[in-house]
Amino acid sequence: MIALLLGNFVLMAFDAKVEGGERVIRAWTETVADFVQSPVTTVTASVSNYFSSIANLRSAQDENGELKKRVQELEVETQQKKALDAENERLRSLLKLKEQSKYNVLIARIIGRDPSAWFDSAIVNRGSLDGVRLNMPVVTDGGLVGRITAVSPLTSQVDLITRDKSGIGAVVGQIGESSALGVVMGTSKKELLEMKYVTGSTDVQIGQTVFTTGQDGIFPPGLKIGEIVNLVSGSATTPHQIEIQPASRLGSMQEVGILLYEPPDRGDFEQKLPNAVKKK
């Protein structure tokens, strides 16, 4: 009888229906299945999302690497464009100098520096085949740079005005308007020049411009050397102590102009006094 009752209960449960017409046994089964399936689905989704995230991360890293590479390429292109623009500007300045100068100007590129005197000497890519000769002046659009001291067929050496052995006839102010004459020389301070032998009785001020006079027999008159930046005033018996900032940016120049200039022949002076008497 118990077995019949249990069987009857099972049949009734199987045949029972909930609201909506769905059987009770099926609803219970779905509930149990959902209880088991929900954690499994959650775990599966988490694992799937994990591997998907790894794949997306790797893709993002690859894309990031490509973007960094492109940024570097753009930076290089930008720097190259800036360098070309700067070079074009320098060349335009030298061409303008060439047009305005009353001397023939040969444009040259600096290809080396003397390692023993980094700021005192440079090598340019012009030589005797281009018409370069010893002692020809070298300039930029800013002013005087130096002179040619060695020449080969294809290259030349330039001694800069900062070289301590240099000596340039100079005047403070315009030639013919100033009596502040002296000699400009290099100093131990690589970025400054020194002007000597300027009598202390002449009027000299900081900020004045110094030009070549042409009296040294090397440089033509009127080339800008620089501006006075330091001054210790002298007296009637003591010369001024003058320091000059070169007009040309000697440390960063890349192109220069060589003046195809040769000083006028001064002729030979008589070696004897006109009234000299020979000793017997």
VOPAGU-2260 file (C-alpha; in pm, 1 decimal, decimal comma):
REM VOPAGU-2260
SITE   aa  ch    i         X         Y         Z
SITE  MET   A    0       0,0       0,0       0,0
SITE  ILE   A    1     289,8     232,2      79,5
SITE  ALA   A    2     437,0     156,7    -260,1
SITE  LEU   A    3     105,9     231,0    -426,9
SITE  LEU   A    4      79,2     558,0    -236,0
SITE  LEU   A    5     432,7     658,8    -338,5
SITE  GLY   A    6     362,3     566,9    -698,9
SITE  ASN   A    7      39,6     763,0    -690,8
SITE  PHE   A    8     223,9    1062,0    -540,4
SITE  VAL   A    9     486,6    1050,3    -814,3
SITE  LEU   A   10     220,0    1031,0   -1082,4
SITE  MET   A   11      33,7    1320,4    -927,2
SITE  ALA   A   12     357,1    1524,6    -899,7
SITE  PHE   A   13     448,7    1441,0   -1255,9
SITE  ASP   A   14     104,6    1533,4   -1376,9
SITE  ALA   A   15      75,0    1845,9   -1157,3
SITE  LYS   A   16     108,6    2179,5   -1331,7
SITE  VAL   A   17     194,4    2528,1   -1216,4
SITE  GLU   A   18      43,1    2850,5   -1334,4
SITE  GLY   A   19     104,9    2884,0   -1703,8
SITE  GLY   A   20      54,5    2515,2   -1777,4
SITE  GLU   A   21     410,0    2398,1   -1709,8
SITE  ARG   A   22     446,6    2071,7   -1517,9
SITE  VAL   A   23     572,1    2095,1   -1156,5
SITE  ILE   A   24     839,2    1829,0   -1208,1
SITE  ARG   A   25     981,5    2017,0   -1504,2
SITE  ALA   A   26     988,4    2342,5   -1304,9
SITE  TRP   A   27    1174,3    2168,7   -1021,1
SITE  THR   A   28    1415,1    2012,0   -1264,9
SITE  GLU   A   29    1484,2    2345,5   -1429,9
SITE  THR   A   30    1536,7    2505,3   -1087,6
SITE  VAL   A   31    1790,5    2240,7    -988,8
SITE  ALA   A   32    1960,1    2263,3   -1328,2
SITE  ASP   A   33    1976,4    2640,3   -1305,1
SITE  PHE   A   34    2129,6    2612,7    -957,6
SITE  VAL   A   35    2405,5    2393,0   -1097,8
SITE  GLN   A   36    2441,2    2566,3   -1435,6
SITE  SER   A   37    2471,2    2923,8   -1305,0
SITE  PRO   A   38    2812,2    2881,0   -1128,3
SITE  VAL   A   39    2944,7    2678,6   -1422,6
SITE  THR   A   40    2839,3    2952,2   -1665,5
SITE  THR   A   41    2994,7    3218,7   -1444,3
SITE  VAL   A   42    3326,8    3032,5   -1423,3
SITE  THR   A   43    3326,0    2961,4   -1797,1
SITE  ALA   A   44    3252,0    3325,1   -1877,2
SITE  SER   A   45    3529,1    3440,7   -1642,2
SITE  VAL   A   46    3781,9    3205,9   -1803,1
SITE  SER   A   47    3670,9    3315,6   -2149,0
SITE  ASN   A   48    3694,8    3683,9   -2052,2
SITE  TYR   A   49    4040,6    3624,5   -1902,7
SITE  PHE   A   50    4181,6    3477,1   -2220,5
SITE  SER   A   51    4003,4    3740,4   -2425,2
SITE  SER   A   52    4163,5    4011,8   -2209,3
SITE  ILE   A   53    4506,9    3855,8   -2261,2
SITE  ALA   A   54    4451,7    3854,5   -2636,8
SITE  ASN   A   55    4330,3    4216,0   -2630,3
SITE  LEU   A   56    4626,2    4317,0   -2412,6
SITE  ARG   A   57    4872,2    4158,8   -2652,8
SITE  SER   A   58    4699,8    4330,7   -2941,8
SITE  ALA   A   59    4710,4    4661,7   -2753,2
SITE  GLN   A   60    5081,3    4614,0   -2680,3
SITE  ASP   A   61    5152,8    4548,5   -3047,8
SITE  GLU   A   62    4949,9    4853,0   -3145,9
SITE  ASN   A   63    5125,4    5061,0   -2879,1
SITE  GLY   A   64    5462,6    4948,8   -3013,7
SITE  GLU   A   65    5362,7    5051,2   -3365,2
SITE  LEU   A   66    5240,6    5388,1   -3238,5
SITE  LYS   A   67    5566,8    5448,8   -3050,2
SITE  LYS   A   68    5764,3    5359,9   -3360,9
SITE  ARG   A   69    5555,6    5599,2   -3568,2
SITE  VAL   A   70    5598,9    5875,3   -3309,5
SITE  GLN   A   71    5976,8    5827,0   -3321,8
SITE  GLU   A   72    5970,3    5840,1   -3701,2
SITE  LEU   A   73    5768,3    6162,1   -3688,4
SITE  GLU   A   74    6011,0    6310,6   -3434,6
SITE  VAL   A   75    6304,1    6225,1   -3662,5
SITE  GLU   A   76    6122,8    6376,4   -3960,8
SITE  THR   A   77    6046,1    6688,7   -3756,0
SITE  GLN   A   78    6408,5    6726,1   -3646,6
SITE  GLN   A   79    6527,7    6674,8   -4002,8
SITE  LYS   A   80    6284,4    6939,0   -4125,8
SITE  LYS   A   81    6402,0    7181,1   -3856,1
SITE  ALA   A   82    6764,6    7110,9   -3949,8
SITE  LEU   A   83    6690,4    7169,3   -4318,1
SITE  ASP   A   84    6501,4    7490,1   -4239,7
SITE  ALA   A   85    6791,5    7612,7   -4025,2
SITE  GLU   A   86    7043,4    7522,8   -4296,0
SITE  ASN   A   87    6834,9    7700,1   -4560,4
SITE  GLU   A   88    6815,2    8007,1   -4339,3
SITE  ARG   A   89    7193,8    8007,6   -4287,7
SITE  LEU   A   90    7256,9    7962,7   -4659,3
SITE  ARG   A   91    7012,8    8243,1   -4742,4
SITE  SER   A   92    7201,4    8467,1   -4500,9
SITE  LEU   A   93    7533,2    8380,4   -4665,3
SITE  LEU   A   94    7386,4    8436,3   -5011,2
SITE  LYS   A   95    7258,7    8774,2   -4894,0
SITE  LEU   A   96    7606,6    8848,4   -4760,9
SITE  LYS   A   97    7748,8    8741,3   -5097,2
SITE  GLU   A   98    7515,8    8978,9   -5279,5
SITE  GLN   A   99    7588,4    9271,4   -5047,8
SITE  SER   A  100    7963,8    9222,8   -5015,1
SITE  LYS   A  101    8195,5    9413,3   -5243,5
SITE  TYR   A  102    8425,7    9110,6   -5238,1
SITE  ASN   A  103    8373,7    8772,5   -5400,8
SITE  VAL   A  104    8240,5    8529,4   -5138,8
SITE  LEU   A  105    8295,0    8153,2   -5159,4
SITE  ILE   A  106    8048,4    7958,9   -4943,3
SITE  ALA   A  107    8208,6    7668,7   -4754,0
SITE  ARG   A  108    8093,2    7406,0   -4507,1
SITE  ILE   A  109    8277,1    7323,1   -4185,8
SITE  ILE   A  110    8370,3    6954,5   -4197,8
SITE  GLY   A  111    8596,3    6924,1   -3894,9
SITE  ARG   A  112    8746,7    7080,1   -3586,8
SITE  ASP   A  113    9101,4    7062,1   -3458,6
SITE  PRO   A  114    9074,7    6837,8   -3149,1
SITE  SER   A  115    9376,3    7002,9   -2987,4
SITE  ALA   A  116    9208,7    7345,8   -2998,6
SITE  TRP   A  117    8840,1    7283,6   -3043,3
SITE  PHE   A  118    8725,7    7644,5   -3060,6
SITE  ASP   A  119    9037,8    7787,3   -3226,0
SITE  SER   A  120    9057,3    7602,5   -3556,4
SITE  ALA   A  121    8823,5    7448,9   -3814,0
SITE  ILE   A  122    8846,2    7263,5   -4145,5
SITE  VAL   A  123    8629,7    7367,8   -4443,3
SITE  ASN   A  124    8551,0    7183,3   -4766,2
SITE  ARG   A  125    8709,8    7440,2   -4998,0
SITE  GLY   A  126    9069,8    7445,2   -5114,7
SITE  SER   A  127    9315,0    7576,0   -5370,5
SITE  LEU   A  128    9111,0    7425,4   -5654,9
SITE  ASP   A  129    8832,2    7665,8   -5554,6
SITE  GLY   A  130    9064,0    7965,0   -5551,6
SITE  VAL   A  131    9133,8    7970,3   -5176,5
SITE  ARG   A  132    9467,0    8124,6   -5072,7
SITE  LEU   A  133    9651,1    8174,2   -4746,1
SITE  ASN   A  134    9530,4    8451,9   -4514,6
SITE  MET   A  135    9197,6    8499,1   -4692,8
SITE  PRO   A  136    8934,4    8626,2   -4443,7
SITE  VAL   A  137    8650,5    8398,8   -4332,5
SITE  VAL   A  138    8315,6    8548,5   -4230,6
SITE  THR   A  139    7952,5    8469,9   -4155,2
SITE  ASP   A  140    7650,7    8696,7   -4187,6
SITE  GLY   A  141    7721,5    8801,7   -3827,4
SITE  GLY   A  142    8078,4    8913,1   -3878,9
SITE  LEU   A  143    8441,9    8804,3   -3886,2
SITE  VAL   A  144    8531,6    8441,7   -3813,1
SITE  GLY   A  145    8904,6    8413,9   -3884,4
SITE  ARG   A  146    9150,0    8358,5   -4167,6
SITE  ILE   A  147    9284,5    8076,0   -4383,7
SITE  THR   A  148    9612,1    7940,4   -4243,2
SITE  ALA   A  149    9659,2    7619,0   -4442,3
SITE  VAL   A  150    9538,1    7514,6   -4786,2
SITE  SER   A  151    9516,6    7180,8   -4967,9
SITE  PRO   A  152    9354,8    7118,0   -5305,7
SITE  LEU   A  153    9017,0    7028,1   -5154,0
SITE  THR   A  154    9016,5    7160,6   -4795,7
SITE  SER   A  155    9148,8    7450,5   -4590,7
SITE  GLN   A  156    9218,3    7526,2   -4226,3
SITE  VAL   A  157    9066,3    7831,4   -4061,7
SITE  ASP   A  158    9221,5    7987,2   -3752,7
SITE  LEU   A  159    8943,6    8158,2   -3559,0
SITE  ILE   A  160    8974,9    8507,8   -3417,3
SITE  THR   A  161    8964,8    8355,0   -3066,3
SITE  ARG   A  162    9307,1    8200,3   -3123,9
SITE  ASP   A  163    9550,2    8361,9   -2881,9
SITE  LYS   A  164    9809,3    8415,3   -3157,8
SITE  SER   A  165    9573,3    8621,0   -3370,6
SITE  GLY   A  166    9614,7    8995,5   -3406,0
SITE  ILE   A  167    9359,3    9210,0   -3588,2
SITE  GLY   A  168    9384,6    9581,8   -3651,7
SITE  ALA   A  169    9060,5    9723,4   -3511,9
SITE  VAL   A  170    8873,0   10039,5   -3427,5
SITE  VAL   A  171    8589,1   10108,7   -3185,2
SITE  GLY   A  172    8312,8   10259,4   -3396,3
SITE  GLN   A  173    8316,2   10348,4   -3763,0
SITE  ILE   A  174    8641,8   10399,2   -3948,1
SITE  GLY   A  175    8713,0   10767,7   -3995,5
SITE  GLU   A  176    8481,6   10865,0   -3711,8
SITE  SER   A  177    8677,4   10720,7   -3419,8
SITE  SER   A  178    9033,0   10743,2   -3294,4
SITE  ALA   A  179    8999,5   10440,7   -3065,6
SITE  LEU   A  180    9244,1   10221,9   -3255,8
SITE  GLY   A  181    9394,2    9901,0   -3121,9
SITE  VAL   A  182    9465,6    9534,2   -3179,6
SITE  VAL   A  183    9213,3    9255,8   -3112,5
SITE  MET   A  184    9351,1    8923,0   -2991,5
SITE  GLY   A  185    9222,9    8595,3   -2856,7
SITE  THR   A  186    9229,7    8524,4   -2483,5
SITE  SER   A  187    9218,5    8230,7   -2247,9
SITE  LYS   A  188    8844,9    8295,3   -2229,7
SITE  LYS   A  189    8739,2    8112,1   -2544,5
SITE  GLU   A  190    8417,5    8309,7   -2587,7
SITE  LEU   A  191    8578,2    8654,9   -2553,6
SITE  LEU   A  192    8835,4    8868,4   -2733,7
SITE  GLU   A  193    9065,6    9133,7   -2591,6
SITE  MET   A  194    9137,9    9470,9   -2750,1
SITE  LYS   A  195    9474,3    9615,7   -2654,9
SITE  TYR   A  196    9660,5    9945,5   -2694,0
SITE  VAL   A  197    9349,3   10167,7   -2698,6
SITE  THR   A  198    9460,8   10489,1   -2532,9
SITE  GLY   A  199    9272,3   10573,7   -2216,6
SITE  SER   A  200    9205,2   10929,7   -2328,7
SITE  THR   A  201    8960,2   10816,6   -2599,8
SITE  ASP   A  202    8589,4   10773,9   -2529,4
SITE  VAL   A  203    8493,3   10405,8   -2524,9
SITE  GLN   A  204    8162,1   10263,5   -2400,1
SITE  ILE   A  205    8019,8    9914,8   -2336,2
SITE  GLY   A  206    7795,1    9811,1   -2624,7
SITE  GLN   A  207    7998,4    9981,3   -2895,9
SITE  THR   A  208    8083,3    9783,1   -3207,9
SITE  VAL   A  209    8439,2    9701,3   -3310,4
SITE  PHE   A  210    8541,1    9680,3   -3678,6
SITE  THR   A  211    8854,2    9588,8   -3870,7
SITE  THR   A  212    9071,6    9872,0   -3999,6
SITE  GLY   A  213    9264,7    9684,0   -4267,6
SITE  GLN   A  214    9595,0    9802,3   -4120,6
SITE  ASP   A  215    9707,1    9448,9   -4038,2
SITE  GLY   A  216    9751,1    9367,9   -4406,1
SITE  ILE   A  217    9522,3    9063,9   -4386,6
SITE  PHE   A  218    9162,0    9169,7   -4329,8
SITE  PRO   A  219    8983,8    9435,5   -4534,6
SITE  PRO   A  220    8846,5    9735,6   -4345,5
SITE  GLY   A  221    8490,9    9747,0   -4217,4
SITE  LEU   A  222    8435,7    9383,6   -4111,2
SITE  LYS   A  223    8242,3    9355,5   -3786,6
SITE  ILE   A  224    8441,5    9186,2   -3510,0
SITE  GLY   A  225    8203,9    9214,5   -3214,8
SITE  GLU   A  226    8074,1    9434,9   -2934,9
SITE  ILE   A  227    8236,1    9556,6   -2617,2
SITE  VAL   A  228    8096,0    9368,4   -2315,8
SITE  ASN   A  229    8352,4    9448,9   -2043,7
SITE  LEU   A  230    8550,9    9767,6   -1994,7
SITE  VAL   A  231    8800,7    9891,8   -1739,9
SITE  SER   A  232    8858,7   10255,1   -1826,9
SITE  GLY   A  233    9216,1   10376,4   -1856,7
SITE  SER   A  234    9374,4   10716,8   -1832,4
SITE  ALA   A  235    9602,0   10941,3   -2033,3
SITE  THR   A  236    9891,9   10712,4   -1947,8
SITE  THR   A  237    9707,1   10381,1   -1913,9
SITE  PRO   A  238    9522,1   10203,8   -2198,9
SITE  HIS   A  239    9167,1   10077,3   -2166,8
SITE  GLN   A  240    9111,9    9712,4   -2078,4
SITE  ILE   A  241    8847,3    9598,6   -2325,7
SITE  GLU   A  242    8677,4    9261,7   -2371,3
SITE  ILE   A  243    8471,7    9191,0   -2683,5
SITE  GLN   A  244    8197,0    8939,6   -2755,5
SITE  PRO   A  245    8251,5    8806,2   -3111,7
SITE  ALA   A  246    7970,0    8891,3   -3351,7
SITE  SER   A  247    7979,9    8546,3   -3512,9
SITE  ARG   A  248    7857,7    8241,4   -3320,5
SITE  LEU   A  249    8189,3    8058,9   -3347,3
SITE  GLY   A  250    8087,7    7754,8   -3147,0
SITE  SER   A  251    7777,5    7664,8   -3351,2
SITE  MET   A  252    7854,7    7777,9   -3705,5
SITE  GLN   A  253    7824,1    7517,6   -3982,4
SITE  GLU   A  254    7868,9    7722,6   -4297,6
SITE  VAL   A  255    8100,6    8018,1   -4357,4
SITE  GLY   A  256    8194,3    8254,5   -4637,0
SITE  ILE   A  257    8554,8    8285,0   -4759,0
SITE  LEU   A  258    8633,7    8630,6   -4894,1
SITE  LEU   A  259    8843,4    8591,8   -5207,6
SITE  TYR   A  260    9036,1    8896,9   -5096,8
SITE  GLU   A  261    9404,6    8971,6   -5121,6
SITE  PRO   A  262    9537,6    9286,5   -4955,0
SITE  PRO   A  263    9687,8    9553,4   -5180,1
SITE  ASP   A  264   10060,1    9543,5   -5237,6
SITE  ARG   A  265   10228,7    9794,0   -5009,3
SITE  GLY   A  266   10548,1    9801,5   -5210,3
SITE  ASP   A  267   10902,6    9777,6   -5086,5
SITE  PHE   A  268   11031,1   10039,7   -4848,7
SITE  GLU   A  269   11379,1   10181,4   -4879,0
SITE  GLN   A  270   11622,6   10002,9   -4653,9
SITE  LYS   A  271   11854,0   10304,7   -4623,7
SITE  LEU   A  272   11812,1   10648,7   -4481,9
SITE  PRO   A  273   11831,2   10910,8   -4758,0
SITE  ASN   A  274   12124,2   11094,1   -4594,8
SITE  ALA   A  275   12305,3   10788,8   -4465,4
SITE  VAL   A  276   12678,1   10786,9   -4517,6
SITE  LYS   A  277   12861,4   10466,9   -4575,8
SITE  LYS   A  278   13139,5   10394,7   -4334,9
SITE  LYS   A  279   13475,9   10344,5   -4491,9
